Amino acid sequence: MAAWIEKALEAAGLDAWLDRAEIQVGVLLSRELQDSIAACRTLVLLWTGTAAASRWVNMEWVAAHHVGRFIVPCVFDATALPQCLEHSIYLDFRRDRDEALGRLVRAVRDAKDGANALPPPVRGESPELTKAIDRIVSGQRVLTDALGRWDLQKAAAAQNRLDALMPKVLAQWPLDPTVVNLDGYHIKNDYMIRHWQAVQSGRGPADPALERSERRFIETLWLDPADPSGLDGLGSILMLRRDLHAAEFFFTCAIQQADRRGFRYDAAEENLAAVRRLLGRE
């Protein structure tokens, strides 16, 4: 399908670049891939159940948004688009594919310069939810401070308290984006405690927790791809996976978005400095 669309765009006189799997061997969101995204004016997002589950696809469209590229979503099955793109004009390939393809050619040709104007996220927060979020944030701060002092016993105790709290909060507010994001950090923190020595030695092992945590941060960015905490969380997982170029990209985005919202994101700046040391760019 992707190759068919690529040929159709080229036949219409448009330059098309297809992200084939071989470019992703090695490092996720490598410099080559970042440069290719930045060189394009428009990203055609082919959306299916497989795409929705793909870390590659999700990071590419979020990256395209952050480098100011217009996204044209194309749906091929009943899988819902990320919430932030649901109100964008999208092309439906589930019925008349030839008609949709013609509309796609016109959409790419006429696409404006710059990123899509996405609606601001809208959420309500009851006093009970605010209290629960404050408890989680406070507990996670105690945990990370303890890890910073290599006090694993205190960190584990803090994590145990959160282990009792998180399921209750998730059961009551399962779709709240802040809760989803905090759950991503909760899963990551559990990984850090269990593998602390290995992580500090640069040998953090593969673990399903990394995939689950990463997915929670992606879910956060589905609602708001400019969420600083979601971007920083995603970058932290990528750093643990040794996808350093991708981690650097998302840490940078987190800092930029925090600046636009009027605050300094110290944790993201520390993470960016750490990943640049690993890349030899001190």
C-alpha positions as CSV (number, residue, x, y, z in Angstrom):
1,M,0.0,0.0,0.0
2,A,2.7,2.5,0.9
3,A,4.6,1.7,-2.3
4,W,1.4,2.1,-4.3
5,I,0.9,5.6,-2.8
6,E,4.5,6.5,-3.3
7,K,4.3,5.7,-7.0
8,A,1.0,7.6,-7.4
9,L,2.5,10.7,-5.8
10,E,5.6,10.5,-8.1
11,A,3.4,10.0,-11.1
12,A,1.6,13.2,-10.2
13,G,5.0,15.0,-10.3
14,L,5.5,15.1,-6.5
15,D,8.8,14.0,-4.9
16,A,8.0,11.2,-2.5
17,W,10.2,9.5,0.1
18,L,9.2,6.2,1.7
19,D,10.5,5.3,5.1
20,R,11.6,1.8,4.4
21,A,12.6,-0.6,7.2
22,E,16.3,-0.7,6.2
23,I,16.8,2.9,7.2
24,Q,15.8,2.0,10.8
25,V,18.4,-0.6,11.3
26,G,20.6,0.6,14.2
27,V,19.2,3.6,15.9
28,L,15.6,4.7,16.1
29,L,15.0,8.1,14.6
30,S,18.6,8.3,13.5
31,R,20.1,11.5,12.0
32,E,19.4,10.1,8.6
33,L,15.7,9.7,9.3
34,Q,15.5,13.0,11.2
35,D,17.0,14.8,8.2
36,S,14.6,13.0,5.8
37,I,11.6,14.1,7.8
38,A,12.9,17.6,8.0
39,A,13.5,17.7,4.3
40,C,9.9,16.8,3.5
41,R,7.1,19.4,3.5
42,T,4.3,17.0,4.2
43,L,4.1,13.7,6.1
44,V,1.5,11.2,4.8
45,L,0.4,9.1,7.7
46,L,-1.0,5.7,6.7
47,W,-3.1,4.7,9.7
48,T,-4.1,1.2,10.6
49,G,-4.2,-1.0,13.7
50,T,-0.6,-2.0,12.9
51,A,0.5,1.6,12.6
52,A,-1.2,2.5,15.9
53,A,0.7,-0.2,17.7
54,S,4.0,0.7,16.0
55,R,6.6,2.6,18.0
56,W,8.3,3.6,14.7
57,V,5.2,5.1,13.2
58,N,4.1,7.0,16.3
59,M,7.5,8.5,16.9
60,E,7.8,9.5,13.3
61,W,4.6,11.5,13.2
62,V,5.3,13.1,16.5
63,A,8.7,14.0,15.2
64,A,7.2,15.4,12.0
65,H,4.9,17.6,14.1
66,H,7.8,19.0,16.1
67,V,9.9,19.9,13.0
68,G,6.9,21.8,11.7
69,R,5.7,19.4,9.0
70,F,2.0,19.1,7.9
71,I,0.5,15.7,8.5
72,V,-2.1,14.2,6.1
73,P,-3.7,11.2,7.9
74,C,-5.0,8.4,5.7
75,V,-7.2,5.8,7.4
76,F,-7.4,2.2,6.1
77,D,-9.4,0.5,8.8
78,A,-11.6,1.3,11.8
79,T,-8.6,2.2,14.1
80,A,-9.2,5.6,15.7
81,L,-6.6,8.3,14.9
82,P,-4.7,9.8,17.8
83,Q,-7.0,12.2,19.6
84,C,-5.1,15.3,18.5
85,L,-5.6,14.4,14.8
86,E,-9.2,13.3,15.0
87,H,-10.4,16.7,13.9
88,S,-7.9,17.1,11.2
89,I,-9.0,16.5,7.6
90,Y,-8.2,12.9,6.9
91,L,-8.6,10.7,3.8
92,D,-10.7,7.5,4.0
93,F,-9.2,4.7,2.0
94,R,-11.8,2.1,3.2
95,R,-14.1,2.5,0.3
96,D,-13.1,4.1,-3.0
97,R,-9.3,3.9,-2.9
98,D,-8.9,5.5,-6.4
99,E,-11.0,8.5,-5.4
100,A,-9.1,8.8,-2.0
101,L,-5.8,8.6,-3.8
102,G,-6.8,11.5,-6.1
103,R,-7.7,13.5,-3.1
104,L,-4.4,12.6,-1.4
105,V,-2.5,13.9,-4.4
106,R,-4.4,17.2,-4.2
107,A,-4.0,17.4,-0.4
108,V,-0.2,16.9,-0.6
109,R,0.1,19.5,-3.4
110,D,-2.0,22.0,-1.6
111,A,-0.7,21.4,1.9
112,K,0.3,24.5,3.8
113,D,3.8,25.0,5.2
114,G,4.1,24.3,8.9
115,A,2.6,21.9,11.3
116,N,-1.1,21.1,11.7
117,A,-3.0,23.5,13.9
118,L,-4.0,21.0,16.6
119,P,-6.8,21.7,19.1
120,P,-5.7,22.3,22.7
121,P,-6.3,19.3,25.0
122,V,-9.4,19.7,27.1
123,R,-9.7,17.9,30.4
124,G,-11.5,18.4,33.6
125,E,-10.0,17.7,37.0
126,S,-12.1,17.1,40.1
127,P,-10.7,17.8,43.6
128,E,-10.4,14.1,44.1
129,L,-8.3,13.7,41.0
130,T,-6.1,16.7,41.8
131,K,-5.5,15.1,45.3
132,A,-4.6,11.7,43.7
133,I,-2.2,13.3,41.2
134,D,-0.5,15.3,43.9
135,R,0.1,12.2,45.9
136,I,1.6,10.3,43.0
137,V,3.8,13.3,42.0
138,S,5.0,13.7,45.5
139,G,5.7,10.0,45.9
140,Q,7.6,9.8,42.6
141,R,9.7,12.8,43.6
142,V,10.7,11.1,46.8
143,L,11.6,8.0,44.8
144,T,13.7,9.8,42.2
145,D,15.5,11.8,44.9
146,A,16.3,8.6,46.7
147,L,17.7,7.1,43.5
148,G,19.8,10.1,43.0
149,R,21.4,9.4,46.4
150,W,21.7,5.7,45.6
151,D,19.3,5.0,48.5
152,L,17.6,1.9,46.9
153,Q,15.9,0.9,50.1
154,K,14.1,4.3,50.4
155,A,13.3,4.3,46.6
156,A,11.8,0.8,46.8
157,A,9.7,1.8,49.8
158,A,8.3,4.8,47.9
159,Q,7.6,2.6,44.9
160,N,5.8,0.1,47.1
161,R,3.5,2.8,48.4
162,L,2.8,3.9,44.8
163,D,2.2,0.3,43.8
164,A,-0.7,0.3,46.3
165,L,-2.0,3.7,45.0
166,M,-1.7,3.5,41.2
167,P,-4.2,0.7,40.6
168,K,-6.9,2.6,42.5
169,V,-6.2,5.8,40.6
170,L,-6.1,4.0,37.2
171,A,-9.3,2.2,38.0
172,Q,-11.1,5.5,38.7
173,W,-9.5,7.7,36.0
174,P,-8.2,5.3,33.4
175,L,-8.3,7.8,30.5
176,D,-7.0,10.9,32.2
177,P,-3.8,11.9,30.3
178,T,-2.0,13.1,33.4
179,V,-2.7,9.7,35.1
180,V,-1.6,7.8,32.0
181,N,1.6,9.8,31.9
182,L,2.3,9.3,35.6
183,D,1.7,5.5,35.0
184,G,4.4,5.6,32.4
185,Y,6.8,7.0,35.0
186,H,5.6,4.5,37.6
187,I,6.5,1.6,35.3
188,K,9.8,3.2,34.3
189,N,10.7,3.8,38.0
190,D,10.0,0.1,38.8
191,Y,12.5,-0.9,36.0
192,M,15.1,1.6,37.4
193,I,14.9,0.1,40.9
194,R,15.0,-3.5,39.8
195,H,18.0,-2.9,37.4
196,W,19.7,0.1,39.1
197,Q,23.2,-1.3,39.1
198,A,23.0,-2.5,35.5
199,V,21.5,0.8,34.3
200,Q,24.3,2.8,36.0
201,S,26.8,0.5,34.3
202,G,25.3,1.2,31.0
203,R,23.9,-2.3,30.7
204,G,20.3,-1.9,31.4
205,P,18.6,-5.2,30.3
206,A,15.8,-5.6,27.9
207,D,12.5,-5.8,29.9
208,P,8.8,-5.7,28.9
209,A,8.5,-2.8,31.4
210,L,10.3,-0.6,28.9
211,E,7.8,-1.3,26.2
212,R,4.8,-0.8,28.5
213,S,6.2,2.5,29.8
214,E,7.0,3.8,26.4
215,R,3.5,3.0,25.2
216,R,2.0,5.0,28.1
217,F,4.1,8.0,27.0
218,I,3.0,7.6,23.4
219,E,-0.7,7.5,24.6
220,T,0.0,10.8,26.4
221,L,1.3,12.3,23.2
222,W,-1.7,11.1,21.2
223,L,-3.7,13.7,23.1
224,D,-1.1,16.4,23.2
225,P,2.1,15.8,21.2
226,A,3.6,19.0,22.8
227,D,3.2,17.7,26.4
228,P,6.7,18.3,28.0
229,S,6.4,15.5,30.5
230,G,5.3,13.0,27.9
231,L,8.2,14.0,25.6
232,D,10.7,13.8,28.4
233,G,9.3,10.4,29.5
234,L,9.6,9.1,26.0
235,G,13.1,10.3,25.8
236,S,14.0,8.6,29.0
237,I,12.8,5.2,27.7
238,L,14.7,5.7,24.5
239,M,17.9,6.5,26.4
240,L,17.4,3.3,28.4
241,R,17.0,1.4,25.1
242,R,20.2,3.1,23.8
243,D,18.2,4.8,21.0
244,L,20.3,7.9,21.8
245,H,19.6,10.1,18.7
246,A,15.9,9.7,19.3
247,A,16.3,10.4,23.0
248,E,18.2,13.6,22.3
249,F,15.5,14.7,19.9
250,F,12.6,14.2,22.3
251,F,14.5,15.7,25.3
252,T,15.2,18.8,23.2
253,C,11.5,19.0,22.2
254,A,10.5,18.7,25.9
255,I,12.7,21.6,26.8
256,Q,11.4,23.7,24.0
257,Q,7.8,23.0,24.8
258,A,8.4,23.7,28.5
259,D,9.9,27.1,27.6
260,R,6.9,27.9,25.5
261,R,4.7,27.2,28.5
262,G,6.8,29.4,30.7
263,F,8.8,27.1,32.9
264,R,12.3,25.6,32.9
265,Y,12.4,21.8,32.7
266,D,15.4,21.0,34.8
267,A,15.0,17.2,34.6
268,A,14.8,17.2,30.8
269,E,17.9,19.4,30.7
270,E,19.8,17.0,32.9
271,N,18.6,14.1,30.7
272,L,19.7,15.9,27.5
273,A,23.1,16.6,29.0
274,A,23.4,12.9,29.9
275,V,22.5,11.6,26.5
276,R,24.9,14.1,24.8
277,R,27.7,12.8,27.0
278,L,26.9,9.3,25.8
279,L,27.0,10.6,22.2
280,G,30.3,12.3,22.9
281,R,28.9,15.8,22.5
282,E,29.8,17.3,25.8
